[in-house]
Amino acid sequence: EITLAIWDDAIDDGDSISLLVNNQWIAKGMRVRNNPQFFKVQLTPGNNEITFVADNLGSIAPNTSVLEIIDGKKRKSFNIETDFSKNNIMRILYEVK
């Protein structure tokens, strides 16, 4: 299990995104705010895919957010930019030891 933290680290300009994890919606039409929003996600062994879809571009294009992946031991942050012509996909390989 990992935790996804998502927020806007710049201006809260009304960006809205939808999130898919392994082709299942975990959020639709979520407004990206300055305060983090948290989602617990269960990874499956092998390849996992997180897809960010821009629902709008807010008042300042493109749609931007920060994704932080927290696995209990480590944290890793990524800047995300999406628009209507492209989605962002984060791939995570979960190796079972």
C-alpha positions as CSV (number, residue, x, y, z in Angstrom):
1,E,0.0,0.0,0.0
2,I,1.2,3.5,-0.9
3,T,-0.2,6.9,-0.2
4,L,-0.6,9.5,-2.9
5,A,-0.5,13.2,-1.8
6,I,-1.7,15.7,-4.5
7,W,-1.7,19.5,-4.2
8,D,-1.0,22.7,-6.1
9,D,2.2,24.2,-4.9
10,A,1.7,27.5,-6.8
11,I,-1.5,29.4,-7.2
12,D,-4.9,27.7,-6.5
13,D,-6.3,28.6,-9.9
14,G,-9.2,26.1,-10.0
15,D,-7.4,23.1,-11.7
16,S,-9.4,19.9,-11.6
17,I,-8.1,16.4,-12.4
18,S,-9.3,12.8,-12.5
19,L,-7.0,9.9,-11.4
20,L,-6.9,6.4,-12.6
21,V,-4.8,3.7,-10.9
22,N,-4.5,0.5,-12.9
23,N,-7.5,1.6,-15.0
24,Q,-9.7,2.1,-12.0
25,W,-11.0,5.6,-11.1
26,I,-9.9,6.7,-7.6
27,A,-11.0,10.4,-8.1
28,K,-13.1,12.2,-10.7
29,G,-13.3,15.9,-11.0
30,M,-11.1,16.5,-8.0
31,R,-10.1,20.2,-7.4
32,V,-6.4,20.5,-6.9
33,R,-5.9,22.8,-3.9
34,N,-2.9,24.2,-2.0
35,N,-3.5,21.7,0.8
36,P,-2.6,18.1,0.1
37,Q,-5.3,15.6,-0.5
38,F,-4.4,12.0,0.3
39,F,-5.3,8.7,-1.3
40,K,-4.3,5.2,-0.2
41,V,-3.6,2.9,-3.1
42,Q,-3.0,-0.8,-3.2
43,L,-0.3,-1.8,-5.7
44,T,-0.3,-5.1,-7.5
45,P,2.9,-7.1,-8.1
46,G,4.5,-6.0,-11.4
47,N,3.7,-2.9,-13.3
48,N,1.3,-0.3,-11.9
49,E,0.0,2.8,-13.7
50,I,-1.3,6.1,-12.3
51,T,-2.9,8.3,-15.0
52,F,-3.6,12.0,-14.5
53,V,-6.4,13.5,-16.7
54,A,-7.0,17.2,-16.9
55,D,-10.7,18.0,-16.4
56,N,-10.0,21.7,-17.0
57,L,-7.0,24.0,-17.2
58,G,-8.0,26.3,-14.3
59,S,-7.5,30.0,-14.9
60,I,-3.8,29.6,-15.7
61,A,-2.9,26.9,-18.2
62,P,-1.7,24.2,-18.1
63,N,-3.2,22.1,-15.3
64,T,-0.5,21.7,-12.7
65,S,-0.1,19.8,-9.5
66,V,2.5,18.0,-7.3
67,L,2.3,14.3,-6.7
68,E,4.1,12.8,-3.7
69,I,4.3,9.1,-3.4
70,I,4.7,7.8,0.1
71,D,5.5,4.2,0.7
72,G,6.0,4.3,4.5
73,K,9.8,4.5,4.2
74,K,10.4,7.0,1.4
75,R,8.8,10.0,-0.2
76,K,9.3,11.1,-3.8
77,S,7.7,14.2,-5.4
78,F,6.9,14.9,-9.0
79,N,5.6,18.0,-10.8
80,I,2.7,17.2,-13.0
81,E,1.5,19.2,-16.0
82,T,-1.6,18.1,-18.0
83,D,-3.8,19.6,-20.7
84,F,-6.5,18.5,-23.0
85,S,-4.1,17.0,-25.5
86,K,-2.0,14.8,-23.1
87,N,-2.3,13.0,-19.9
88,N,0.5,12.2,-17.5
89,I,1.2,8.6,-16.6
90,M,3.3,7.5,-13.7
91,R,4.5,3.9,-13.9
92,I,5.6,2.0,-10.7
93,L,7.2,-1.4,-10.8
94,Y,6.3,-3.3,-7.6
95,E,8.7,-6.2,-7.1
96,V,7.7,-8.7,-4.4
97,K,10.8,-10.1,-2.7
